[in-house]
Amino acid sequence: MSANPSIVGIGLGPGDPDLMSVRARAALEGADRLAHFCKAGRRGNARTIADAVVGADPAREIAMVYPVTTEIPVEDPAYAEALAGFYEACVARLLDEVAAGRSVGVLCEGDPFFYGSWMHLWRRLKDRTPVETIPAITAMSGAWTAVEAPITWGDDVLTVLPGTLPAAALARRLADTDAAVIMKLGRNWPKVRDALAEAGLSARAVYVERATMAGERAIPVTEVPEDHVAPYFSLVIVPGDGRRP
C-alpha cells in the first residue's frame, strides 16, 4: 500500500515508450493500481504503451471500458449521458481504491490535458482527493517530428482543430490560419479532406497514422486513396510557411 494514497493522471506520450518522461515511468512503477480506458474486449492503447515499462499485471490493472465509442454520434444527447454516467462510475471505483489505502495511476496516451479522457475524471476528482497530472509529449508533436515537418516558422499561428467540427467551420478556420493540426479523423476523414481542398491547403497537408508507434505511416494528403478509412490514431498536419532568416 502507498503511504500517501493519491490518483495520478500519467501522460505516456505519443506512443513510443522511449518518449515517455522519467516522471511518468516512476509513477507507472510506483502506483498500486493502473487504470486504463479501453473498448469492450480490447486492451487500451495507453496500457499497451506502458507494457514496455511495467508489463502485464492483472492484479494491478483496472480496465475502464467505454460504454460507447462511435456507435452514437457525439452530438446526440444520449452520447453525453452515457459517458457522464461512465465517468461517474470510474470516479467511484478510483475513490474506493484510495479509501482502501492504495495509489492509482490513470494511464493516458499523449498529454492528459489535451483532448484526453483523464480530464473528465480530473474534473470530478480534484476537489475530493489529492490528484496529480503528469504532462507528456502530444500526439501532434510526435507526428510533425516523425515526418520532419517544422510546424511553425517566425510569426506563424497554429490552429488545432477537431475533425468533428462542421465542414464549413473546418474550411473557414483552415483558411484563416498559417499552420494547422486536425485531430479526430476517423469517420470525419472525407469531410476533413474536402475542407483542406476548399481552404487551398491540400498540397501542404500531410496525413499521419500511428505517429511514433509500430506501423507509423505518413502520406501527402493528395496521395491518400479516396476510399481510405482513417483509424483513431491518425491526424493531419499542415506545416506553416512563415518568416525565417
matplotlib code that plots the C-alpha trace (Angstrom):
import matplotlib.pyplot as plt

x = [0.0, 1.1, 2.0, 0.3, -2.8, -3.4, -4.6, -2.2, -3.0, 0.1, 0.8, 2.6, 3.4, 2.6, 3.2, 6.9, 7.8, 11.2, 9.4, 7.9, 9.2, 11.3, 8.5, 5.9, 8.0, 8.4, 4.7, 4.0, 6.4, 5.2, 1.4, -0.5, -3.2, -3.0, -6.3, -6.7, -9.5, -10.4, -13.1, -15.0, -12.9, -9.8, -6.7, -6.4, -3.7, -2.3, -1.9, -0.1, 2.4, 3.0, 3.9, 7.5, 7.9, 5.7, 4.4, 1.1, 0.0, -3.8, -3.6, -2.7, -5.0, -8.3, -9.9, -12.3, -14.5, -16.2, -20.0, -20.0, -17.3, -18.6, -22.0, -23.7, -23.0, -21.2, -24.0, -26.7, -27.6, -27.5, -23.8, -23.1, -25.5, -23.8, -20.3, -21.3, -22.6, -19.5, -17.1, -19.0, -18.7, -15.0, -14.5, -16.4, -14.1, -10.9, -12.1, -12.7, -9.1, -7.9, -10.1, -8.5, -5.1, -3.9, -2.5, -3.8, -2.1, -4.5, -2.8, -3.2, -1.8, -0.5, -0.9, -3.6, -4.9, -5.1, -8.3, -7.8, -10.4, -8.4, -9.8, -13.3, -12.1, -9.8, -12.7, -14.8, -11.9, -9.9, -12.0, -12.4, -8.9, -5.3, -4.8, -1.7, -1.3, 1.9, 2.3, 3.7, 4.6, 1.4, 0.5, 0.7, 4.2, 5.2, 3.7, 5.3, 8.7, 8.3, 7.8, 10.4, 8.0, 8.6, 5.1, 5.6, 8.1, 8.6, 5.1, 3.1, -0.2, -1.0, -4.6, -5.6, -9.0, -11.1, -12.4, -15.8, -16.5, -19.0, -17.4, -17.9, -16.3, -13.3, -12.8, -13.2, -10.7, -8.2, -8.3, -7.7, -4.5, -0.9, -0.4, -2.8, -3.3, -6.6, -7.3, -10.1, -10.2, -11.9, -15.2, -14.6, -11.8, -13.8, -15.1, -11.6, -10.1, -12.7, -12.2, -8.5, -9.2, -11.6, -9.1, -6.4, -4.1, -4.2, -0.7, 0.9, -1.0, 0.4, -1.7, 0.0, -1.1, 0.1, 3.0, 6.0, 4.3, 4.8, 3.0, 3.7, 2.6, 2.8, 1.4, 0.8, -3.0, -3.2, -2.0, -4.3, -6.7, -10.3, -11.6, -9.1, -10.5, -8.7, -8.1, -8.4, -4.7, -4.4, -4.2, -3.4, -0.6, -0.3, 3.1, 3.5, 5.4, 6.2, 9.2, 12.6, 16.2]
y = [0.0, 3.5, 5.7, 8.7, 7.4, 9.6, 9.4, 10.4, 11.0, 9.7, 11.2, 8.4, 10.4, 9.8, 6.0, 5.2, 4.2, 5.9, 9.2, 8.8, 11.1, 10.0, 11.2, 9.1, 6.0, 6.4, 6.9, 3.7, 1.7, 3.1, 3.1, 0.3, 0.2, 1.1, 2.2, 2.5, 3.3, 0.7, -0.6, -3.7, -6.8, -4.8, -3.7, 0.0, 1.7, 3.5, 0.2, -1.2, 1.7, 1.1, -2.6, -1.6, -0.3, -2.4, -5.4, -7.1, -7.5, -8.3, -7.8, -4.1, -3.3, -1.6, -1.6, 1.3, 0.1, 2.8, 2.1, 3.7, 5.0, 5.6, 3.8, 7.1, 10.4, 12.8, 15.4, 13.0, 13.8, 10.0, 10.1, 12.7, 11.0, 7.6, 9.0, 11.1, 8.0, 6.1, 8.7, 8.9, 5.1, 5.3, 8.0, 5.9, 3.0, 5.1, 6.7, 3.2, 2.3, 5.5, 4.7, 1.3, 2.9, 2.4, 4.8, 4.8, 5.7, 6.5, 5.8, 8.5, 8.4, 11.7, 14.6, 14.1, 17.7, 17.7, 16.0, 13.3, 11.3, 11.9, 15.5, 14.2, 12.2, 15.0, 17.5, 15.2, 14.2, 17.4, 18.6, 15.2, 13.7, 14.6, 14.4, 15.0, 15.2, 14.4, 16.1, 14.5, 14.9, 15.2, 13.0, 16.0, 16.9, 13.3, 13.4, 16.6, 15.5, 12.0, 13.4, 16.1, 18.9, 22.0, 23.2, 26.9, 29.5, 33.1, 34.5, 31.6, 31.0, 27.3, 26.2, 22.8, 21.6, 18.5, 16.8, 16.6, 20.3, 21.0, 21.1, 24.9, 25.7, 23.5, 25.2, 28.7, 28.1, 26.4, 29.3, 31.7, 30.2, 29.7, 26.2, 23.6, 20.2, 18.3, 15.7, 13.1, 12.0, 8.5, 8.8, 12.5, 12.0, 12.7, 15.9, 16.9, 16.2, 18.3, 21.2, 21.2, 21.4, 24.2, 26.1, 25.6, 23.6, 20.1, 20.5, 21.3, 18.9, 15.5, 12.6, 10.8, 7.5, 6.0, 8.5, 7.1, 3.7, 0.5, 0.8, 4.5, 5.9, 9.3, 10.3, 13.6, 14.3, 14.5, 10.8, 9.3, 6.9, 8.1, 5.0, 5.2, 4.6, 6.7, 4.9, 6.5, 7.2, 9.5, 13.2, 15.8, 18.4, 21.5, 23.0, 26.7, 28.6, 31.8, 34.1, 32.6, 34.1]
z = [0.0, -0.7, 2.3, 0.6, -1.4, -4.5, -8.0, -10.8, -14.5, -16.2, -19.6, -21.6, -24.8, -28.4, -28.5, -28.5, -24.9, -25.3, -25.4, -22.0, -19.3, -16.3, -14.0, -15.9, -15.7, -11.9, -11.5, -13.5, -11.4, -8.1, -8.4, -6.6, -9.3, -13.0, -14.5, -18.3, -20.7, -23.4, -25.7, -24.7, -25.5, -26.2, -24.4, -24.2, -26.3, -23.2, -21.4, -24.4, -24.3, -20.6, -21.3, -22.1, -18.5, -16.3, -18.3, -17.8, -14.2, -13.8, -10.1, -10.6, -13.5, -13.6, -17.0, -17.6, -20.5, -22.6, -22.8, -26.3, -28.8, -32.3, -32.0, -31.2, -32.8, -30.4, -31.0, -29.8, -26.1, -25.4, -26.1, -23.4, -21.0, -21.4, -20.9, -17.9, -16.1, -17.1, -15.8, -12.5, -12.1, -12.9, -10.2, -7.6, -8.4, -8.1, -4.8, -3.4, -4.1, -2.4, 0.6, 0.8, 1.1, -2.5, -5.1, -8.6, -11.9, -14.7, -18.0, -20.7, -24.2, -25.4, -22.9, -20.3, -20.6, -24.5, -25.7, -23.0, -21.2, -18.0, -17.9, -17.3, -14.3, -13.0, -13.1, -10.8, -8.5, -7.9, -5.0, -3.4, -3.2, -3.9, -7.7, -9.8, -13.6, -15.3, -18.7, -21.8, -25.5, -27.5, -30.5, -32.8, -31.6, -32.2, -35.7, -37.0, -35.7, -37.1, -40.6, -40.1, -40.8, -38.6, -37.8, -37.2, -38.5, -37.4, -36.6, -37.8, -36.0, -35.3, -35.1, -33.7, -35.0, -34.1, -37.3, -35.6, -36.5, -39.3, -42.8, -43.2, -39.8, -40.7, -44.0, -42.6, -39.7, -42.0, -44.4, -41.6, -40.1, -41.1, -39.8, -38.6, -36.9, -37.4, -34.8, -34.5, -38.1, -38.2, -40.0, -40.4, -42.8, -46.1, -44.6, -43.5, -46.9, -48.6, -46.1, -46.8, -50.5, -50.1, -48.0, -50.6, -48.2, -49.6, -51.3, -47.9, -45.8, -44.6, -43.3, -40.4, -38.9, -35.6, -35.3, -33.3, -33.0, -34.8, -38.2, -38.5, -41.8, -43.4, -46.8, -48.5, -48.3, -52.1, -52.3, -49.7, -51.6, -51.9, -50.1, -47.2, -43.7, -41.1, -37.8, -34.4, -34.2, -37.2, -37.8, -40.5, -40.1, -42.3, -41.7, -41.6, -44.3, -42.5, -41.9, -41.5, -41.7]

ax = plt.figure().add_subplot(projection="3d")
ax.plot(x, y, z, "-o")
ax.set_aspect("equal")
plt.show()
